[in-house]
Amino acid sequence: MAQQAPVPTGTAAATAGTSTGIGTGVTSDEVFRVETHGIDPIPEEDRHGSARDLFWLWFGSNLTFTYVINGALAVSFGLSFWQATAVVVIGGLAFFVISAAGLSGIRTGTATLVISRAAFGVLGNFPAGLLNWVVSIGYTIVNTVVGTLALEALFTDLGWTGGGDTARALALAVTLAMTFAVAMWGHATVQLAERWMAYVLAAGFGVLLVFVLPDTDFGAAAGGGADGPGFSAWTLAFVVMLAGPFSYLPMPADYTRYLPPDTSLRSITVTGALGGLLSSVALGVAGVAAATQADMTDAVAGVEGLLPGWFQPVFLLLVLGGSVTNSILTLYSSSLNLQVLGIPWSRAKAIVISVVVTALGSLGALFLTDFTESLLSFLSLLIIVFAPWGGVFLADMLLRRCRYDTGALHTTARDGAYWYRAGFHPAGMAALVAGMLFAALTCDSELWTGPLVAPLGGGDLTLLGSAVAGLAYWALARRSVTAHLASAPSASTAD
């Protein structure tokens, strides 16, 4: 891209920049330039964009083959086509919660994991932030592995046989490079890439649906005996399907913090939620349909076998592109997360740490473990952490009605509004532990089975850890939060 002349900041400049569909009109957040902001509050003169940008962000980032895998897993648990489809749709509706949580970013101009200091305390936020960084890197690894396997298969289709580990390593390097380049540039480039890749991926996956849906066995009987799938099958399907949307809870404000302060809750909720809903449901249903026709143990190979020969290379490119769009989002947020954890580097430098860890994790997943089994175990276990964390964060946001002292969120002084007791918010930490304990006791995964699973009929109730944590926080913190808001008139307010 040619070097542009310096442009003024402010609302007028932002409007002029976005009208081209290329630039933003804000020099600190310009396309194909390294973003200069990190977790520092975005000043009003640098705010730009509109709620409709969120549609393309969530739509593009969720055009990932992971949802095809999740849909197929629901069928493998014993659900029929229509039962599994119902789970897919309910999972997609969770994006309304994720998108609404972005209001906190509009009101404060900062990242989600800075805002969560209000719920956990300045120091208490550290362990939760560290665990959520692990979650974001874990999902980046999952999608990187999916993209790598697709690109490796494409190499084979193009005639590179006998490449072995070399071909796989090259595919991994290419996938990581595509992800890193966009995420390193930052917010404006991430939004542009998600929009334009969404156009291509939506068209391609639309063609895939045309090929997969007609031969679907819509009347296939559900597994699990004469009465259909049991309680365990249903709960496992919900855990897998909702794990994707729930994993975004630590990041919605990361992508709303640049929006003008007067952007409404309704606009961001509807536009963002529709984006995530449409893409995740479309691909989830594709996975459900494919699972009624083919062996989906290797999901990429299973779907590929249902497609005409000429479209198979295109399909593999779609899988690669979808993995990259999703990884861009999680990798970008992970760099902000590292700043929250105290890494004294700029966002663009901190992202190198995340890339290195992602590369090492992907190498392990590709060369040392069975990927499909590891994916299911990964999704089942991580929800023990981020479901309760999300419950506390959302409960705190509702109690405050998105009114925060933005300055206090960024101070580590002991007299700060969110220092609480020795840097920890007792109510937030207690509620988080309560939710994680419940989730661990009721988790049913390959790596861990909680002691309450059998007495509760074999179901996985991990998701309810968010409700347990949220209700515990409401009971413990509602009086203190109300008192704090009454004594802090300077806090940002929501309309």
N, C-alpha and C positions, 0 to 999 in steps of 0.2 A: 504494500500500500504506500502511495506517495506521501511524503511528509506534508502535513497540513500546517498552515499558518496558525499562530496562537489565536484562540477564540475567547471571548469573554464568558464569564460564568453567569449564572442567574436564570430565572425562569424564561426570559425571552430567548436567550441563547440556547437553552435546552430544547425549547420548542422548535427552533430553527434546525437544530442538529438532528432531532429525531424524525423530522419530516422527510429526510432523505432515506431513512431506514438503515443508514450506515453509521454516521457519527452520533455522539450524544450531545455535543456542544459544551461539554464539561471537561476541561483539560485533565482533571484529577482522575477521571473515569472515562477514558476515550478508547474506542475500539482499536485493537492492535498496538496499544501502548500499555506498558506496565502500570496497573492501577496503583496510585500512591496511598490511598486510604487502606487501613486495616480495620482493627476493632475500634479505632477512635471514632467518636460521634461524627456523623456526616453533617457538616454545616448546611444551613438552609439554602445558601447560594449554590451549593453543589447538588441539591436535590433535583431529580429529573425523571422523566418516564411517566408511565401511567399503569393502571391496574391491568390493562390488557396485555402488558408485557409478561405478566405472570402466567397467562394461559400458555404461551409458547414455551416458557421455561419449564413448567410442570408437564406439559404435553410432550415436548421433545425428550426430556430426561427420563420419562417413563415408557418410551418406545423401546424397551429393552427386553431381550429374550428371556430374562429371568421370570417374567410373568407367564410366559408360555410354559416354562418348567413348573412353576407353581400350580398352574391349571392342571397340568398332567399329573402332578403329585396328588391333587384332590381326587382324581379318578382312581389313582393307584391305592388310595385309602379305602375305596369301596363305594364312592359316591357315583350316582348316575350322571348323565350329561346335565339334566336340568338341576339336580341338586348341587353339582359342582359349579354350575353357572350362577346359581343363587349366591353361593359363597363368594365367587369372584366379584359380583356386583356389590355385595355388602362391603367387601374389602375396598372397592373403589370409592364408595361413599365416605370412607374414612378421610379422604382428601379434603372434605369440607372442614374437618377439625384442623388438619395440618395448615390449610390455607388461612383460616381465621387466626391462627396463632401468629401469623405475620404482622398483625396489627401492632404488636409490641415493637417491631422494628421501625415502623412508621413513626411511632410516638417517641422513640428514643434515638433513632438514627444509628443504632449499633447492633451487634450480632446477638443471636439467641443465647449463646453461652456466656455472654456478659450479663444479659438481662436476668439469667437464672441465678445470679448472685443474690438477687432479692429474695429468692426462695430458700437458698441454702447457706447464705453468708459468703463473705469474700473468700475465706479459706475453705469453708465447707463445700464450696462450688468446685474446688480442685479435684477431689476424687471422682465426683460425678462427671466433671469435664474430661478427665482422663479416660474414664470408662466409655464416654460417648465418642471420644476420639478413636478408641478401639473399634467401636461400632461402625463409624464412618469408614475407617480403613478396611474393616472386614467386608463391607459391601463393595468397596472399590476393588478389593481382591476378587470377590465373587464375579463381578462383571468383567474384570480384566481377564480372568480365566476363561469365561464364556467367549469373549471376543478372540482370545488367543486360539482356542480350539477351532473356532470357525475359520480363522485366517489360515491355520495349519491345514484344515480340510480343503480350503481353496487352493493352497499350494499344490496339494495332491491332484485336484481336479485339473489344474493347469499343466500337469505333467511332471511335477517335481516329485519323483518317487525315490524312496530310499534316503530321504533327508533325515529321518529319525529325530533325535534330540536337537540337531542343528536347526531343522525346520521349525520345531516348536519354540526354541529359544529366539529365533529371528522373529517369529510371529508375536511373541511376548514383547520383544523390544519395539516393534512397530506399534503395537497397541498402546504401550505405555507412552511412547513418544507423542502419539496423536492426542492422548489425554492431557499430558503434561503441558504441551505447548499452549493450549487454550486456557487451562486453569491457571497457569503462571501469569498470563497477560491480565487476567482478572475479570471483574464483574461485567463490564460492558462487552467484552469479547465473549464471555460465557453466554450472555443473553443472545448475542448475534448468532453464535454457533448453534445454540439450541433451536433458534427459530428456523434457520436455513436447513439444518439437518432434519428438523421435524418435517419440512415439506417433502424431502426425499424419502425419509423413512416411512411416513404415513402412506405415501403412494405405493411404496414397495410392499409394506405389510398389508395394504388393502388388496393387492393382487394375490398375496399369499392366502388371505381369507377366502378369496374366490376359488382357489384350488382346494382348500382344506375342508370347507364347510359342506359342500354338496354330498360327500360320501359319509358324513357323520352318522353314527348309529344313535339317533335321538331317543330311541326306545329301549336302549340297553338297560337291562335290569341292574340295579345297584348291588354291590357285593355285600358281604356281611351276613348272609343267611336269608331266610324267608322274610324276615321283617326289615330287610335293608340294612344299611350301615348303622353301626351302633354309636353310642355316645362318644367313644374314643375316636372314631373316624371323623365325626363332625368337628370335634374340638381340634384335632390335629390339622384339619383342612383350614379352619379359621386362623389358627396360629400361623401357618405358613402364608396364608393370603394377606393377613393383616400386618405381618412382620415388615413388609416392604413400606407401606405408608407410615407405620409407627416409627420406622428408622429415620424418617425425615424430621421428627419433632425437634431435634437439636439444631435445626438450620433454617426454618422459614423466614426468620427476621434477617438472615444473611442476605436475602434477595429482595426484601422490602425496605431496607434501611435507606436506600437512595430515593424512594418515592416521596413526593411532596407531602408535607405534614397534614394537609387537608384531604388526603386520599381516604375514602370511606371504607369501613369494615365490610359493608355489603359488596362493594366492587371487588375488593381483593379476594374475598371468600368465594364468590361465584366464579370469577374468571380463573383463579388458580385451581379451584376444585374441579371445574369442568375439564381443564387440561389433564390433570392426573387421572380423573375418572375415565375419560374417553380412551386414553391410550392403555391404561392398565386393564380395563375391562375387555377391550378388543383383543389384546394379546392373551389375556387369561382365557377367554373363550376359545381362541385358536388352540391353546394348549389342551383344553378340555376336549375339543373336537378331535384333535390329533390322537389323543389317548384312547379314544373309542375305536381307532382304526389301526394303530401301529404300536409296536413295543417302544415305549418312551424311556427305557432305562438309560439310553444315550439320547437325550431329547433332540439334539441337533441332527443326529443321524436319523432319528425316527421321523421328524418332520421332513427332512430332505428326501426321504424315500417316498413321500406322498406327492412330490412335486415333479413336473415334467423336467426332463434333462436340461433344457435350455435355461430354465429358471433357477436351477440349483446353485450356480455360481452367484447369481444375484441375491439369492436367499442368504448365502454365507456372508456376503457383504452387508446385508441388512443386520444380521446378528452382530457383526463387528461394529457397525455404526451405532446400533442401539446400546451396546456395552460401553462405547466411548461416551455417548451423550450422558449416560447415567453416572459414569465414573468422573466426568468433568465436574458435575455438581458436588458429589461427595468429596472429591479431592480439593476443590476450592474451599469448601467449608472446613475441611480438616486443617487448612493453613490458618484460618481465623481461630480455630480451636487451639492450635499450638500457641498463638499469641495470648489467648486467655490463660493458658497454663503457665505463662511467664517466659516463653522463649523470647530472648531480647533481639529478635530479628524482624525485618520487615516481612509482610505477608508473602511477598514473592520469594524471599529467601527461605522462609519457614517451610514452604511447600516442598522443598527438596527432601526434608526429613520424611514427609508423608510418602513421597515417591519411592524413596529407598525402602521403606518398610513395606509398601505395596509390592514392590518388585520381589523382595525376599519372601513375602507371604504367597505370592503367585507362583514362585518357583517351587515352594513346598507343596502347594495344591496340585501343581501340574506334574511334578516328578516323584512325589512321595506318598500321596494318598489317593483314595478313590473319590473322585470329585462329587458325584451325585450324593453319595452317603454323607460326605463332609458338608455339602450344602444344606441338607435337611437338619443335620445336627447343629450347624452354625445358626440357622434361623431359629431353631427351637430354643437354644441356650441364650442367645443375645437378648431375647425379649424379656428374660429375667431382669436385665438391667434397664433397658430403655423404656419398657412399659411403665414401671413404677416411677422412673424419673419424669416421664411425660405426664403422669398423673399429678405429681407434685407441681410441676411447672405450670400446667394448665389451671390447676386449682388456685395457685398464687396469682396468676394473670387475671382470673375471674374475680377473685377477692379484691384485687387492686383496680379492676376495670381498666387495666393498662395504664395506670398512673404510676410513674416511676420518677425518682430523683436521678436524672441522667448523670449528673456530676458525681453523685455518691456511688454509682455503679462502677465508676472508673477510679475510685480512690481506694487506697489500701490503709488509710489512716484509721487508727483505732477509734476515733470519735466519729467515723463515718456512719451514715444511716443504715448501712447493711453490714456493719461489723458484728452486730449482735453480741454474743458471748464468746470472747476469745477468737472471733472471726467465724464462728459457726452459728447457724440458726437452728436452735434445738428442735423446733417444730418440723422444719424441713428435713433435717437429718433423721429424726425419729420416724417420720412418715415414709421416707425413702427406704429405710431399713425394714419397716413393717411390710411395705409392698414387695420388696425383694425377697423377704422371708416367705411370704405367701406364695410368690411365684416359684421359688425354688422348691417348696414343699409340694406343689401341684404340677411341676414340669414333667413331661414325658418325652424324652428324646433318646437318641442312641447313646449319648454320652452320660446322661444323668436321668434317673427316674426318682421323683420325689416320693417320700413315704406316704403321702396322702392320695397318690394316684389310684392305687388299688381300692382303698376304702370308698373313694368317690366314684367308683364304677369304671375306672380306667381312662377317664377323660383328662385332657390337658387343659387346665384352667389358668395357665400362665398369664393370659391377657387380663384376667381380672385383677392382677397385681396393680395395674394402673388405677382401677377404681378403689382398691383398698388404700393405696398410697394417697390418692386424691382426697378421699373421705377423711382419712387420718389427718391430713394436713388441714383440711377445713375445720375439723374439730379442735385441733391444737393451736391454730394460728389466727382464726378469724377475729378474735378480739384484739390481739396485738397488731395485726395488720390494719384494722380499722382505726386503732389509736394512732398508729404511725402515719396514716394518710391524713388524719385530722391535724397532726402537728407539722405536716410538710406541705404547705400551700403552694410551694414552688414546683411541686412535682408535675411532670407532664400529664396532661389530661386527655381522655378520649372523649370523642363526641358521642 
